[in-house]
Amino acid sequence: MWRLNKVRHKAGQQGGSLEELRLKRRENEKALRQARRDRQLVSKRLLLNEDEEQPDVSMDTPASLIFPQDVVSLLHKLQHSGTEKEAHLKALSKVLRDPSAQLTFIKHENSMHLLVGLLTGSNAQCRLQAVRCLHELSHSSHTNVAPACLPATPYLLTYLSGPSTKFTELCLYTLGNMCPDSDVVREKLLAQGIIPALASCIENQRHNLAVVEAAAFTLSQLLQARDAPEKIIPIVLKSTLPSHLLSVLTPDPQFGLAPAIECAWCLHYLICSTDDNKELLAQGALSQCSSLLVSLGGAVTEGNKEDGIELLIWPLLRCVGNLLSSCPEEDLNAQLTDAHLPASLCALVQAYLHTLPALARETVWVLNNLTAHSTEFCSALLTLNLVPGLIQLLPFSQGINTMILRILANIAHKKKEFCVQLMQLGLLSALCATLKMADQEMVIQSLDILFMMTVSSPVAEEFVRQGGLSLLEVLQYNGAAEMRQRSTYLLEKHFHVENLLCVSSFQRCPKFSI
């Protein structure tokens, strides 16, 4: 059973406040992932202390309650205290949740030097609290805070190979939060070897859910940079990261959704920023992503639409759709070996048509790209009796119906036999309905499909019997220029109706691939 696994680092104290903190964190991270569905979004994440029942200072605390002297006082105590350093560091991390305190800290002389010294010291608890302070700073909305933390980044990268899950996770999210703020920060991190460090981290902690998710989050922050296509993505593609990302996309439900979601978004950013995707196709990215989509489609068909599963479907659809558009036609059958993919895509469309129509639209976009260059998958839609379900979707708007018409055009274009089957499945009556629509694109695509069917199969008599002739005549005189040309050509050449309008040529409906 698919589920969004919960990761626990330690038991923590029981109580309403603790549970509220956990719930707030999960809801916040879910909202961030949902925001990525329709656009690339650089975001930051703040890991809360799960063993705190009530944080003394939160990001919502009014700035008036935090004074610059509070930060200075804590720094002074850290310089001179002995056994109480851990407590002072913990207090400092809470104070640093306030934006004004963050600016005070980085402006204070030797403050970062002091923090780095504690980060590299022998006291493990002080190291953990020092990372917590850096993590709070990395979450700052002030763009000059992240560059001030650069003296700590070599040590954060070194600690990624450490044994502590909580410590490694904090280092990763701290690095990830720093990436979006400054070109200088990203360049320093690249020079310090963040790409091989992330690859090694995922490889060595493959079965550690929290660490894999955090590493993929940090990578996604890098991949969304404006200069990523030139400076970052080529390095990533030459590393072992793509194969590690693909290995996380497993149909094993026990592995959890959260790491797979982050890795799928990383792959999406790689795919949409690359022209031909030869490296990713050679590593089996299309096969892996489509296989997982089939698995998710099967789960949804069985009624399993658990909270969070759609957040993995989104990036997988984009990965598969874009890879299909760049995959050479001769390699398509070798890349896609699972014949259940069309059925799974149709199942996802039906499952999310009413609740998440945007997800249904992206699913039919993938189905369009799947059928654009593959006679086998067009045949599969007919053989598995999936076409009637697609025809029933033609009344739906929001871009779904136009994409459905493209899929039907792809099928009609492939073989004469397919056109006969489409006619037998009731496509002509559906076209009579779409020709009456106000949407000009729908009407033009309907005319294109009708042209292909009249060329390939004897449908003229049946179309006339269903009242289609009068529809063409209306379009011939009242439609826009493109509609007039197409309807006139059909009437003259295929329905043998004479008229005065002349058309020089008719453009065949192309193979669509978005």
N, C-alpha and C positions, 0 to 999 in steps of 0.2 A: 504494500500500500504506500503510495507516494505521500510524503509528508515533509514539512519544513522542520528539520531536526533542530531541537533546542540544544545549545552547547552550554555546559556548566563547567566552570573552572574550579569552583569550590562551592560548598554547600551554602555558605552565607547564613544570615540570620533570618528566621521566619517572621513574617509580619506583613501587614497590608502595604506599608510604604515600600518595602523591598520588592514585592510583587508588582506594585505600580511602576517602579523604576524599570523593571524588566519588561513589562508590557509596553511602557512608553518607548523604550529603545527598539523593541521589535517593530512597533507601529511606525516609528520614524524611519527605520531602515527600509521597511516595505514601501513607504511613501516615496523615498528616494529612488527605489528601483522602478516604481510605477512611473515616475517622472521621466525616466530614461526611455520609455516606450516610444515616444514620438519625436524626441530630439536628444542629441548628445548633451549630457548634463554633467558638469564638473561639480562635485559635491564634497563636503567634508563630513567626517563622522567622529563623534565623541563617545568614547567608551566610558560608561559610568561604573563606579565601584559597586559591585553587586553586594558587598558585605556592609554597605552603609544603609542604615534604616532611613536616616534623614540627612541629606547633605546640608552642611552648614551654609554653603554658598552655592548657588546655581547660576546658570546663564541668565535666568530671569530675575536675579537679584538686582534691585536698583543700584545704579552706580554710586549714588550718594552714600550708600552704606559701606563702601570700600574707600579707604583713604590711602594716598601715596605712602604715608608713613607706616601703614600696615605692611606693605611690601618691603620697605627699607628695614623695618624692625626685624622681620623674619630673616632677611639676608644677613643682618648683623648677628642674629642668634646662630645662624648656620655657620658663620665664620668662627665662632668662639665656643659653641656648645660641643659636648662630647657624646654622651650616651643618648641625648635627647634629639639628635639630628634627624632621626627617622620621623619623630613627631612633628618637628618643625617643617620638614619637607612635605609631610602630609597636609599640614595647614597651608603651606605655600601653594600646593597644587589646587586646593579649594579656592584660595584667593585669586589664583590666576584664571579662574573661570570668568572673571570680570574684565571686560575690554580695557578699561582705564588702568587696571592693575597690570595688564600685559604690557602696555606701553611704558608704564613706570619701570617695570622689570628690565626691559631691554635697554632703557636709557641709563640705568644705573651702572656705574663703572664696575667692571669685573664680575657682573652678575652671571653672565653666561659662562665665564671661565670657572666660576665657583660651581655652577651646576654640572659642567662637564667633568670637573674633578670628582664630584660625588658619583657621577654616572660611571666613571672608570675605577672607582675605589673597590676595596675588598669586601665591604659590607653589602651583602646581597639585597637586604631590605631597603637600604639607602639607594641602591641602584634602581630598584623597582620604583621607588617614590620619585627619583630624579627623572626617570622616563615618563612617569605620570605628569610631572611638571612640564616636560617638553611636549607631551601630548596635548595638554591644555593650551599651551602656546601655539601649537600647530593648528588648533581649531579657531584661531583668532580671525576676525574679519578684516583686520588691518594688514595690508599687503607688505608692510615693512617688518613684520614680526618673523615671518618664515626665513628671510635672508639672515636675520640675526641668530637663527638657530643653526646655521651652517657648520659652526665648529663641532657640533655634536653628531653630524650625519655620518662621518666615517665609523664612529663607534656603534651607531644604530645599525649600520649595515653589517658590521662584524657580528653583532649580537643576534643576527637572524639565524645563525647556525647553532644557537644555544638550545638547551634542553627544555627550558620552561615555556609552556604554551602561552601563559598569560603575558610573560615578558616579551616573547617574540611577537605576539599579536599587537601589543602596545607599540612596539618599534615599527611594525608594518603600517599601522594606521597613522602613526605620527609622520612617517615618510610620505604616505599617500596624501595626507592633508597638506603637506608642504609643496607638493608638486604643482598645483594650479596657480600659485601666487606669483611666481617669478621665473622668467627665462633663465636667470642666473642660477637659481636653485636647481632647475632641471639639468642645466649643463654641468653643474658640479656633481650632481648625483650620477649622471651618465659617465662622467670621467672617473668617479669613484667606484664604478662597477655595479650599479644597481640592477642592471638587466641580468647578468650572470648570478648575482646574489638572489634575485627573485626565483630564477630557474632552479637553483640549488635548493632553495627553501621549499618550493613545491615538491620537488623530487624527493627530498629527504623526509618531508612530513606529509606525504601523499594521503595518509589515512587520518590526518588531524583536521577535522572539519573547520575549526576556528582559524587555524593558520592558513589553510588553503584559501579560504574565503578572503582573509585579510590581504594575502599576497596578490590575489587576483584583483582586489579592489585597488591596491596600490598601482598595479600595472595598468588598470583601466584609466586611472588618473593621468598617467603618462601618455597613454595612447590618444587621449582627447585633446592634447595640447595642439595649438595651431601649427606648430612646426613639426608635429609628429610624423607626417608622411615623408619628410626629408631627413630628419635627424634621429628619429626614434624607431619607427617601424622597420626600416632596413636592418637595424641591429637586432631587433626582436626576431625577425624572420630568419636570421642567420644563427640564432641561439636555439637551445632546446625547448624554449618556452612554448611554441605552438604545439609540439607533441605532448607536453605536460598538460596544457589546457584541454586538448582533445581527450586525454586519458581520464579527465574528471567528468566528461560528458558520458556517464555510464547509465545504463538502464537500471542499475541496482538501486532500488528505492531506499535501502538502508543508509546509503551514503548521504542522503539529504539534498534538499533543493538549493540551499543558500550558496554553497561553493559552485555548483553547476551554473547558477544564475550569473554569478560574477564572471566565471570563465567564458560563458556564452557571449556576454557583452564584450569581453576582450576580443574574442574571435570576430565578432561583428565589426568592431572598430578596425581590426586588421584587414578584414575582407573589403569593407567599403572604402578603404584608403589605398587599395592596391588595384592596378589595372587588370592584370590577367589571372592573379591568384594561382600561378603555376605551383609555387611551393606548397601552398595549403592543399590544393587538389592532389598533389603527389603524396601528401601525408595522410590522405583519406578523410579530409575535413568534410566533404560533401556526404560521403558514406556514413561517417560517424554522426553528424548532425541530423541527417534524415532518419537514421535508425532510431535515434532518441525521440524524434518527432513521432515516429510510428508507435513507439512504446507509450508516449504520452497520449497519443490519439486513442490507443487501445484502452488506457486507463479512463479517459474521459467518456468513451463509449460505454464503459461498464458503470458509469455514474459517479466516478471519482473525480470530483471537481473541488478538491480540498483547497483551502485558502493558500495561495502562493503559487499554485501550479501554472497559472497563466503567466506569471512573471518569468518563467523559464521558456514558455512557448514563444513569447514575443521575440527575444533575440535569436532563438533557433530558426524561426520563420525567416527573419532577415538574413541570417547566415545562408540558409538553403536557397532562398530566392535569389540572392546576389551571386552565389556560387553557380547556380544554374545558368545565369545570364552570361557568365564568363567561361563556362565549361565548353570545350570543343564538342561539336555534335558527335563526332566519331568516338569520343570517350564517354559519352553520357551513360550508355548501358553498362559499361564497366564500373563506373562510379556509383550507379544506383542499382543495387542488386536486390533490394527489397520491393517486391511487387505490391506490398500492402500500403505503400506511401499514398497513392491517390485516394484510397478508401479512408485512410487516417486523416488526410487533409479535409475530405468531405465531412467526416465526423466532427472535426473541430469547427468547421463552418456552421453546421447545424447546432452544435452545442453552445456557441457564443454569439449566434446571430442576433439575439434579442438583448442579452446582458452586456456584451462587449462587441458592438458592431464594428468598431475599428479593428479589433483582432480578427473578426471574420473577414474583413476586407483584405487584410494582409495575407490571410490564408488563401483566398482565391487568387491573389496576386502570385503567390508561390505556385499554385495550381496552373495558372496561365503560363508561367515560365517553364513549368514541367512539361506542358503539352506543346509548347511552341516549336520544339525541334525533335519531338519524339513520337513516332508513329505508334510505338509499343504502348506508351502510357495513354495515348488517345484511345487506342484499342481497349486498354484496361478499363477506362471509364465506361465504355459501351458494354464490355463483357460483364463487368461487375454491376451493371444496371445502376450506375451512379448518375447518369445524365438526367433522368426524370427529376431527381432531387435538385439538380442545378437549374433546370428549366423553371422549377417552381420558385426560384429565387429572383427571377427577372422583375417582379414587381417591386423588389426592395431597392431603395435608393442608397445614398451615402457611398456611391462609387462601387457598390457590390454588383449591381446589375450590369454596368458597363464592362466590368471585368469578366462576368459570366459570359457575356456575348463574345468577348475575345477568346475565351476558352472554347466555346462552340464553333467559332470561326477557325480556330486551330484544328479542331477535329474535322470540320467540313473540308478544309483545305487538303487534308492528307490523302483521302481515298474516295472514289466514287461510291464504294460500298458503305462507307461511313455516312455519306449524305443520305443514302436510302434508309439507313437505320435511324438517323436523326428524324427523318420525315415520319417513320413509323412510330417514333416515340413522342410525336405531337409537337415537333418544333415549329411546323408551319402555322398552327393556330396561335402559338406563343408569339411568333413574329408578327402576326396580324395585330396582336395587342400592343407590341412594342412600337409598331409603325404609327400608332395613334398617340404616342407619348409626346410631351412637349419638349423633352430633352433631345436636342439636335444630335448629340453624339450617339444616343441610343438609336435614333432613326437611321442615321448613316450606317452604323454598324449592322443594323438589321437588314438594310438594303445590300450590304456587302455579302452577308451570309446568304441571302436569298439569291444573289447572283451566282455564288458558288454552287448552290444546290440546283439551280436551273441548268447550269452548264453540265453538271455531273450526273444528274438524275432527272427522270421525267416527272417533275412536280408541278408543272404549269397548270394542268387541269385541276389538280387538287387545290392549288392555291386560289384559282378562280372560283372553285366551288365554295371555298370558305370566305368569299367576299374580298379577297385580296386585291382584285383588279381595281376596284373603286378607290382603294387606299392609295395605290400607285398614281391613279389619275389625279387625286387631290394633291398629292405631293408634287406632281408634275407642274402644276400651275400655282400652287400656294406656298410651296416650301422654299427654303433658302437655295442658293445656287448649287451647292453640292448635292442636295437632295433632288433638285430638279434634273440635274444631269444623270444621276443614277436611275431615278424612276423612269425617265424618258428612254434611256438605253434599254432598260428591262422591258418596257412596253413595246418598243420597236423590234428588238432582236429576239426576245424570248416569248413574248405574248402576242406578237404580230399585230400590234395596235398602231395604226398610222397616226401621226400627229405632225405639227409644223415645227416643233422644236428640234434642233440639230445638236448632236453630241459628237465630239471628235473622238473621244476614247473613254474607257471606263477603267479606273484603277482597281486592280484586284486587291482584296484584303490581304495585307502582308502577314508574315509570321510575327506575332507580338512577343516581345521580350523586354520587360521593364527592368 
